[in-house]
Amino acid sequence: MTLRLGIDVGGTKIAAGLVDSSAPTEVFTHRRVATPEENVSSVIVELVGQYLEGERGGEIAAIGIGAPGVIDPATGTVLSAGRTMWGWAGTELAAEVKAAFQLPVAVHNDVRVMALGETVFGAGQDFNNVLFVSFGTGVGGAIVRDGQLVDSPHHTAGELRTLWGPNPDGKAAQLENMASGSSMMWHYKIRAKAPSVEDLREVMERYHEGDVWAFRAIDDNMYCAGRTLAGFINAIDVDAVIVGGGVGALGTPVLDPLERGLRTDLMDTLRNIPVLPARLGSDAPIVGAAHYAATVL
């Protein structure tokens, strides 16, 4: 029995939990704190300290962290970051946590570790080559082969947000501007002339009430997202596509048009690959981070 601490760093919250090697998908002793605007690594160090001071702190063998941005997994350094984490680029996260506690620390991109957990323990466990796609506030992705994350010279393998494809207006657009929650919300606001709508949850409520503009905001955009992903999949070849993230968790309203778009543009030899929803739920990033620490340390 070996305990590992998994940490999921996000733009608004930092979540953590302990994972026992004998039950790698079960997370216990959950903790969650708000992500500060500055000194994020200091808050992570404080959070780790709370676990180490706890009843089972002495049993923790390693720490795995999933964090936003492009991460150098060899050093655990944030190479670049988006607008949700200003000042995050350049953070030597693994080194800072190691220096504080003298424990092994593994750091990778948050979507990457979530993909690893889902492939090894969740929806992808029956497949050798998986593309994981996360639709949420933004769009992310990862490629997992033979139970290992695929890396690349600049650590961007599986980044999907800047893929270009046809949008619902027949113009070219980036994937993140079609399939992120905020993009679909804005699509609805403009088309339905509904400036008071503030988030995708309200759009989904109107979708289920039969609002045609809400239907089109979801269906049209996810269909185009599927067509955009098809070209990428044709190039890399995978056994399955797993869809996760907050938007991905919305179920058939998202998955059905996404799959229609994929089937439209996938090559004949790939047209029947399965498109599966993620299974591990909100614990997936913690499970994945803990497992990543187990595989690389």
Backbone torsions as a table, in degrees:
resi	resn	phi	psi	omega
1	MET	NA	124.6	179.8
2	THR	-131.9	130.6	177.7
3	LEU	-95.0	136.5	172.5
4	ARG	-128.5	144.6	178.1
5	LEU	-99.0	121.2	176.5
6	GLY	-103.4	135.8	-177.6
7	ILE	-129.5	132.0	178.5
8	ASP	-114.4	112.6	-178.9
9	VAL	-98.2	124.1	178.2
10	GLY	-125.9	175.0	-178.7
11	GLY	-69.1	-23.6	-178.7
12	THR	-116.8	-23.5	-178.0
13	LYS	-146.4	157.6	172.7
14	ILE	-121.0	120.5	-178.6
15	ALA	-114.8	148.1	-178.6
16	ALA	-146.7	160.2	177.1
17	GLY	-170.3	159.4	178.6
18	LEU	-93.1	141.9	178.2
19	VAL	-128.4	128.3	178.2
20	ASP	-91.7	133.2	-178.0
21	SER	-59.1	-24.5	179.7
22	SER	-77.9	-15.4	178.1
23	ALA	-142.0	73.4	-165.9
24	PRO	-69.7	-7.9	177.7
25	THR	-105.7	1.7	-179.8
26	GLU	-101.8	126.9	-178.9
27	VAL	-112.1	132.4	176.9
28	PHE	-133.1	168.2	-174.6
29	THR	54.5	56.9	177.8
30	HIS	-66.9	141.9	169.5
31	ARG	-137.7	150.5	-178.1
32	ARG	-148.5	132.5	177.7
33	VAL	-134.5	158.2	178.0
34	ALA	-72.9	144.1	176.2
35	THR	-79.1	122.3	-179.8
36	PRO	-76.3	165.0	178.0
37	GLU	-73.8	-26.1	179.7
38	GLU	-136.2	164.7	174.6
39	ASN	55.1	44.9	-178.8
40	VAL	-62.1	-42.0	-177.8
41	SER	-63.0	-31.1	178.2
42	SER	-66.0	-37.5	177.8
43	VAL	-68.1	-37.8	177.3
44	ILE	-63.7	-44.2	178.3
45	VAL	-60.6	-42.5	178.7
46	GLU	-62.4	-41.1	-179.9
47	LEU	-64.5	-43.7	177.5
48	VAL	-60.7	-41.1	179.5
49	GLY	-59.4	-36.4	178.3
50	GLN	-62.7	-38.8	178.1
51	TYR	-68.8	-43.5	-177.1
52	LEU	-67.6	-25.7	177.6
53	GLU	-85.0	-7.2	-177.8
54	GLY	-78.1	-177.9	-173.5
55	GLU	-58.4	-36.8	-176.3
56	ARG	-111.2	20.2	-176.3
57	GLY	-58.3	-36.4	-178.5
58	GLY	-69.0	-13.1	-179.0
59	GLU	-90.3	-8.6	-176.2
60	ILE	-72.4	121.0	-175.4
61	ALA	-95.3	-25.7	-176.7
62	ALA	-162.0	164.6	-178.9
63	ILE	-126.3	128.4	175.0
64	GLY	-115.5	135.0	-175.9
65	ILE	-129.2	129.8	169.5
66	GLY	-104.9	126.5	-172.9
67	ALA	-136.6	153.4	179.4
68	PRO	-68.3	154.0	174.4
69	GLY	101.9	178.6	174.5
70	VAL	-85.1	120.7	-174.7
71	ILE	-113.9	135.9	169.2
72	ASP	-83.7	106.5	-174.7
73	PRO	-67.9	-20.5	180.0
74	ALA	-70.6	-33.8	-177.4
75	THR	-112.3	-14.5	-176.2
76	GLY	69.7	30.5	-179.8
77	THR	-103.2	139.2	176.8
78	VAL	-80.9	114.0	-177.4
79	LEU	-84.3	-36.7	176.1
80	SER	-156.3	159.0	-177.8
81	ALA	-148.7	156.0	-179.2
82	GLY	-84.9	-170.5	-173.6
83	ARG	-72.5	-13.6	179.5
84	THR	-77.0	-12.7	-178.1
85	MET	-135.6	72.7	179.4
86	TRP	-62.0	135.6	178.1
87	GLY	79.4	4.2	-176.8
88	TRP	-77.6	-34.4	-179.1
89	ALA	-58.9	137.5	-179.2
90	GLY	94.3	-9.0	-179.9
91	THR	-67.5	125.1	177.6
92	GLU	-92.6	72.9	-167.7
93	LEU	-63.8	-48.4	-179.0
94	ALA	-60.8	-43.5	-178.2
95	ALA	-63.4	-39.5	-179.0
96	GLU	-66.4	-42.0	-179.6
97	VAL	-71.6	-40.2	176.8
98	LYS	-59.6	-43.9	-178.0
99	ALA	-62.1	-32.5	-177.2
100	ALA	-77.9	-30.7	-169.7
101	PHE	-129.5	-8.4	179.7
102	GLN	55.7	40.2	174.8
103	LEU	-118.3	152.7	174.8
104	PRO	-62.1	135.1	-178.4
105	VAL	-132.4	130.3	176.2
106	ALA	-120.6	132.1	-177.7
107	VAL	-127.7	135.7	173.6
108	HIS	-147.9	172.1	177.3
109	ASN	-57.8	144.5	-174.7
110	ASP	-63.1	-41.9	178.4
111	VAL	-68.2	-34.7	179.2
112	ARG	-61.3	-47.4	-177.6
113	VAL	-69.8	-33.6	175.6
114	MET	-63.0	-41.6	177.6
115	ALA	-61.5	-40.9	179.8
116	LEU	-61.9	-46.5	179.0
117	GLY	-61.5	-44.1	-179.0
118	GLU	-66.9	-34.0	-178.4
119	THR	-75.6	-41.8	-176.6
120	VAL	-78.2	-39.3	-172.3
121	PHE	-117.6	-10.7	-173.5
122	GLY	-116.0	-129.7	-171.6
123	ALA	-65.9	-21.9	-174.6
124	GLY	-99.7	8.8	-170.5
125	GLN	-68.6	-13.8	178.1
126	ASP	-95.9	9.2	-174.3
127	PHE	-127.0	148.7	-178.7
128	ASN	-93.8	-26.1	-177.8
129	ASN	-130.9	110.5	-171.6
130	VAL	-124.9	136.6	166.0
131	LEU	-102.7	120.2	175.8
132	PHE	-100.9	130.4	179.6
133	VAL	-122.4	128.7	177.9
134	SER	-111.8	117.8	174.1
135	PHE	-106.3	117.3	179.7
136	GLY	-152.4	-133.1	174.1
137	THR	-58.0	-36.6	172.3
138	GLY	-127.8	-164.8	177.8
139	VAL	-125.2	130.3	178.5
140	GLY	-136.2	172.9	-179.7
141	GLY	-162.9	172.1	177.9
142	ALA	-161.4	154.6	176.1
143	ILE	-115.9	128.2	179.8
144	VAL	-121.4	123.8	178.8
145	ARG	-123.8	129.1	178.5
146	ASP	50.5	42.1	176.0
147	GLY	75.4	10.7	-179.6
148	GLN	-127.0	143.0	174.6
149	LEU	-67.1	135.4	176.0
150	VAL	-81.0	123.4	177.2
151	ASP	-102.9	175.2	-178.0
152	SER	-153.4	168.4	-174.2
153	PRO	-54.6	-34.8	-178.4
154	HIS	-113.5	13.2	171.6
155	HIS	64.6	31.5	179.8
156	THR	-114.9	8.7	-180.0
157	ALA	-57.2	125.2	-179.1
158	GLY	95.0	-5.1	174.4
159	GLU	-66.7	124.9	-172.1
160	LEU	-116.6	-15.5	-167.1
161	ARG	-62.6	-27.2	-176.7
162	THR	-97.7	9.3	173.2
163	LEU	-61.4	138.3	179.8
164	TRP	-101.7	142.3	177.5
165	GLY	-161.1	-177.5	-179.0
166	PRO	-78.3	131.3	175.7
167	ASN	-93.8	175.4	-176.9
168	PRO	-61.7	-18.5	178.3
169	ASP	-88.6	2.6	-179.5
170	GLY	81.4	11.4	177.7
171	LYS	-105.0	170.6	177.7
172	ALA	-86.4	140.0	179.5
173	ALA	-150.9	160.6	176.1
174	GLN	-81.3	150.7	-176.0
175	LEU	-55.5	-41.6	-178.4
176	GLU	-64.9	-26.4	178.8
177	ASN	-84.7	1.0	172.7
178	MET	-108.3	-44.9	-162.4
179	ALA	-111.9	-0.1	173.7
180	SER	-76.0	157.3	179.7
181	GLY	-58.9	-42.2	-178.5
182	SER	-67.7	-34.8	179.6
183	SER	-66.1	-43.6	179.7
184	MET	-69.0	-33.5	175.5
185	MET	-63.5	-43.9	179.4
186	TRP	-67.4	-36.1	176.4
187	HIS	-58.8	-44.2	179.2
188	TYR	-65.5	-46.5	-177.1
189	LYS	-57.2	-42.1	-177.3
190	ILE	-71.7	-47.9	-176.1
191	ARG	-69.4	-40.4	-176.8
192	ALA	-88.2	-3.6	-175.9
193	LYS	52.7	55.3	-176.5
194	ALA	-125.6	73.3	-174.6
195	PRO	-65.4	-16.4	-176.4
196	SER	-80.7	-12.8	-178.7
197	VAL	-68.5	130.8	-173.2
198	GLU	-110.6	-21.7	-179.3
199	ASP	-155.5	173.2	-175.3
200	LEU	-69.5	-25.2	179.3
201	ARG	-59.8	-40.2	178.4
202	GLU	-67.9	-36.8	176.0
203	VAL	-62.0	-42.2	-180.0
204	MET	-65.9	-36.3	175.5
205	GLU	-60.1	-43.0	179.2
206	ARG	-70.2	-33.3	175.2
207	TYR	-56.7	-49.2	-176.8
208	HIS	-73.0	-16.4	174.9
209	GLU	-86.6	-3.0	177.0
210	GLY	95.3	14.1	179.1
211	ASP	-68.0	117.8	-175.1
212	VAL	-65.2	-33.8	179.9
213	TRP	-71.4	-34.4	175.6
214	ALA	-66.0	-41.6	177.1
215	PHE	-58.6	-46.3	-177.7
216	ARG	-67.9	-35.5	179.6
217	ALA	-61.2	-37.0	179.6
218	ILE	-84.7	-53.7	-171.8
219	ASP	-65.4	-49.0	-177.6
220	ASP	-63.4	-43.5	-177.1
221	ASN	-69.4	-40.2	-179.6
222	MET	-72.4	-31.8	174.1
223	TYR	-61.9	-46.1	178.2
224	CYS	-65.7	-34.9	176.1
225	ALA	-62.3	-40.3	177.7
226	GLY	-62.3	-43.0	178.4
227	ARG	-63.2	-38.3	179.8
228	THR	-65.9	-43.9	179.7
229	LEU	-67.0	-29.2	-177.1
230	ALA	-58.5	-42.3	-180.0
231	GLY	-62.4	-39.4	178.2
232	PHE	-65.8	-43.3	-179.3
233	ILE	-66.3	-38.8	176.2
234	ASN	-57.1	-34.2	-176.5
235	ALA	-78.1	-36.3	-173.8
236	ILE	-100.8	-25.6	179.0
237	ASP	66.2	115.4	179.0
238	VAL	-135.3	164.7	176.9
239	ASP	-85.6	-28.4	-174.4
240	ALA	-159.4	157.8	173.8
241	VAL	-118.1	127.6	176.5
242	ILE	-111.7	132.8	-176.1
243	VAL	-113.2	122.5	179.3
244	GLY	-131.7	-163.9	-177.4
245	GLY	88.3	168.8	-177.2
246	GLY	-61.5	-41.7	177.5
247	VAL	-71.4	-41.3	178.7
248	GLY	-60.1	-28.2	-179.0
249	ALA	-76.5	-2.6	-179.3
250	LEU	-73.7	-9.7	171.6
251	GLY	87.3	-146.6	-170.8
252	THR	-58.4	-33.7	178.0
253	PRO	-57.8	-28.0	178.5
254	VAL	-95.9	-45.4	-172.9
255	LEU	-69.9	-37.9	-177.3
256	ASP	-63.6	-51.9	178.7
257	PRO	-67.7	-32.1	175.8
258	LEU	-60.2	-46.2	-179.5
259	GLU	-66.8	-37.9	176.7
260	ARG	-59.7	-42.1	178.9
261	GLY	-65.0	-42.1	177.6
262	LEU	-60.0	-49.1	-177.3
263	ARG	-62.3	-28.0	-179.5
264	THR	-64.3	-40.9	-170.8
265	ASP	-115.5	-2.1	175.1
266	LEU	-69.8	146.1	174.0
267	MET	-62.9	156.5	-175.8
268	ASP	-53.9	-40.9	-176.5
269	THR	-70.5	-13.8	-178.8
270	LEU	-110.6	-4.4	-166.8
271	ARG	-64.4	-19.9	-176.8
272	ASN	-105.4	13.3	178.1
273	ILE	-64.4	141.9	-178.0
274	PRO	-71.0	145.6	173.6
275	VAL	-117.4	113.7	-168.3
276	LEU	-122.3	141.9	173.6
277	PRO	-75.3	146.8	175.3
278	ALA	-62.3	151.7	-173.8
279	ARG	-113.0	-22.7	-168.6
280	LEU	-81.2	-9.3	175.7
281	GLY	68.9	-151.9	-172.7
282	SER	-68.8	-16.8	178.9
283	ASP	-84.1	-5.8	-174.9
284	ALA	-54.3	-44.2	-179.7
285	PRO	-63.9	-35.9	179.8
286	ILE	-72.0	-44.2	176.6
287	VAL	-58.5	-45.6	-179.1
288	GLY	-65.6	-40.2	-179.8
289	ALA	-65.6	-42.0	179.2
290	ALA	-64.7	-41.6	179.5
291	HIS	-68.6	-37.5	178.1
292	TYR	-60.4	-42.2	177.0
293	ALA	-60.4	-37.0	-179.7
294	ALA	-68.2	-31.5	-174.0
295	THR	-85.9	-23.8	-174.1
296	VAL	-111.3	-11.0	-176.5
297	LEU	-105.2	NA	NA
